[in-house]
């Protein structure tokens, strides 16, 4: 059965690596639902957070293939139950009608959003949460006149207490692979 998997890939920060990783998904005809890359707590080490919809078997095969890429230190696949994750969204809302401002700000406060920017004619709101939370807030703002909307890819960490930088030390991999998979 297909479901969403989050693949965490710890890598050296090298040019062309994103291309080599995405080819792995393209060859298997698996669409990347979201992709986020950032530096980790260890300088020079990056984390790719890739969300895909596939079977458990396919997620394991993807991870095996990704782990063969030279610059990859280690990769793991997780389902939602084993991750702590969030996304961020920015909503640009029309406020040419001053009567809309107070209800928009009240709505933002009620739903854990914040005003990022405001000028005559529009305001920009920021909200974090699951994609469901972000889209629900989107639906609430639509009647006010959404001018623009953007959301990030997923950022995620595993629920185990093990620090991420310990995952990619070769002498520890077999012990942690059993814990995480």
C-alpha positions as CSV (number, residue, x, y, z in Angstrom):
1,X,0.0,0.0,0.0
2,X,1.3,3.4,-0.9
3,X,1.7,6.1,1.8
4,X,4.0,9.1,2.4
5,X,7.5,8.4,3.5
6,X,10.1,10.9,4.6
7,X,13.6,10.1,3.5
8,X,16.4,11.8,5.4
9,X,19.7,11.9,3.6
10,X,22.9,13.1,5.3
11,X,25.5,14.2,2.8
12,X,28.6,16.1,2.1
13,X,27.8,19.4,0.5
14,X,28.9,18.9,-3.1
15,X,27.8,20.5,-6.4
16,X,25.6,18.2,-8.6
17,X,24.5,16.0,-5.7
18,X,20.9,17.1,-6.0
19,X,20.8,16.0,-9.6
20,X,22.3,12.6,-8.8
21,X,19.7,12.0,-6.1
22,X,16.7,13.1,-8.1
23,X,17.8,10.8,-10.9
24,X,17.2,7.9,-8.5
25,X,13.6,8.9,-8.1
26,X,13.1,9.6,-11.8
27,X,14.4,6.2,-12.9
28,X,11.8,4.6,-10.6
29,X,9.1,7.0,-11.7
30,X,8.5,8.2,-8.2
31,X,7.4,11.8,-7.8
32,X,9.0,13.9,-5.1
33,X,6.1,15.5,-3.1
34,X,8.5,17.9,-1.3
35,X,12.2,18.5,-1.0
36,X,14.1,20.6,1.6
37,X,17.8,20.9,2.0
38,X,19.7,22.5,4.8
39,X,23.0,22.4,6.7
40,X,22.9,20.2,9.8
41,X,24.3,20.9,13.3
42,X,27.7,19.7,11.8
43,X,29.4,22.1,9.5
44,X,29.8,20.8,6.0
45,X,27.0,18.2,6.4
46,X,23.7,18.7,4.7
47,X,20.3,17.0,5.2
48,X,18.0,16.4,2.4
49,X,14.4,15.8,3.5
50,X,12.5,14.2,0.7
51,X,8.8,13.2,0.9
52,X,7.6,10.6,-1.5
53,X,4.4,8.5,-1.9
54,X,5.3,4.9,-2.4
55,X,5.2,1.4,-0.9
56,X,7.3,0.4,2.1
57,X,9.3,-1.9,-0.2
58,X,10.0,0.9,-2.7
59,X,11.1,3.2,0.2
60,X,13.7,0.6,1.3
61,X,14.9,0.2,-2.3
62,X,15.2,4.0,-2.7
63,X,17.3,4.3,0.5
64,X,19.5,1.4,-0.6
65,X,20.2,3.1,-3.9
66,X,20.7,6.6,-2.3
67,X,23.2,5.1,0.2
68,X,25.4,4.0,-2.8
69,X,26.0,7.6,-3.9
70,X,29.5,8.5,-2.9
71,X,28.7,11.8,-1.1
72,X,25.9,10.3,0.9
73,X,26.9,9.5,4.5
74,X,23.6,7.7,5.4
75,X,20.0,7.7,4.3
76,X,16.9,6.5,6.1
77,X,13.1,6.3,5.3
78,X,10.5,7.0,7.9
79,X,6.7,7.0,8.0
80,X,4.8,9.8,9.7
81,X,4.6,7.9,13.0
82,X,8.4,8.0,13.5
83,X,8.9,11.7,12.6
84,X,8.4,15.2,14.0
85,X,7.7,17.4,11.1
86,X,6.4,20.7,10.0
87,X,6.1,23.1,7.1
88,X,5.8,26.9,6.8
89,X,3.5,28.9,4.7
90,X,3.2,32.6,3.8
91,X,-0.1,34.1,2.8
92,X,-0.4,37.6,1.1
93,X,-3.9,38.9,1.9
94,X,-5.7,41.9,0.4
95,X,-6.5,44.5,3.0
96,X,-7.6,47.4,0.8
97,X,-10.8,47.4,2.8
98,X,-9.8,48.6,6.3
99,X,-12.7,46.7,7.8
100,X,-11.0,43.4,6.8
101,X,-7.9,44.0,8.9
102,X,-9.2,43.3,12.4
103,X,-10.9,40.0,11.4
104,X,-7.8,38.8,9.5
105,X,-5.6,39.6,12.5
106,X,-8.0,37.9,14.8
107,X,-8.1,34.8,12.5
108,X,-4.3,34.7,12.5
109,X,-4.1,34.9,16.3
110,X,-6.8,32.1,16.6
111,X,-4.9,29.8,14.3
112,X,-1.3,30.4,15.5
113,X,-0.3,32.5,12.5
114,X,1.7,35.8,12.8
115,X,1.7,39.0,10.8
116,X,5.1,39.2,9.0
117,X,4.6,42.3,7.1
118,X,2.0,44.9,6.5
119,X,1.6,47.9,4.2
120,X,-1.4,49.7,2.7
121,X,-3.3,47.2,0.5
122,X,-2.0,43.9,1.9
123,X,-0.5,42.0,4.8
124,X,1.7,38.9,4.8
125,X,0.9,36.2,7.4
126,X,3.1,33.3,8.3
127,X,1.9,29.9,9.7
128,X,3.7,26.7,10.5
129,X,2.2,23.2,10.9
130,X,1.2,20.2,8.8
131,X,0.1,20.6,5.2
132,X,-3.5,20.0,6.4
133,X,-3.2,22.9,8.9
134,X,-1.7,25.2,6.3
135,X,-4.4,24.4,3.7
136,X,-7.2,24.7,6.3
137,X,-5.9,28.2,7.1
138,X,-5.7,28.9,3.4
139,X,-9.4,28.1,3.1
140,X,-10.3,30.5,5.9
141,X,-8.4,33.3,4.3
142,X,-9.8,32.8,0.8
143,X,-12.9,34.9,1.4
144,X,-10.7,37.9,2.3
145,X,-8.9,37.9,-1.0
146,X,-5.7,35.9,-1.1
147,X,-3.2,37.6,-3.4
148,X,-0.4,35.0,-3.1
149,X,0.3,31.8,-1.2
150,X,3.5,29.7,-0.9
151,X,4.5,26.9,1.4
152,X,7.8,25.2,2.1
153,X,8.7,21.5,1.9
154,X,8.6,19.4,4.9
155,X,11.3,19.7,7.5
156,X,11.6,16.7,9.8
157,X,13.6,15.0,12.5
158,X,13.3,11.4,13.7
159,X,11.7,10.8,17.2
160,X,14.6,8.8,18.6
161,X,16.9,10.5,21.1
162,X,20.0,9.7,19.0
163,X,21.6,13.0,17.6
164,X,21.6,13.1,13.8
165,X,25.3,13.5,13.6
166,X,25.8,10.2,15.3
167,X,23.9,8.4,12.6
168,X,26.6,8.8,10.0
169,X,29.6,7.5,11.9
170,X,30.4,4.2,10.1
171,X,31.2,2.2,13.3
172,X,27.7,2.9,14.7
173,X,25.6,2.3,11.6
174,X,24.6,-1.3,12.1
175,X,23.4,-0.6,15.7
176,X,21.4,2.4,14.7
177,X,20.0,0.9,11.4
178,X,18.2,-1.6,13.6
179,X,16.8,1.1,15.9
180,X,15.6,3.4,13.1
181,X,14.3,1.0,10.5
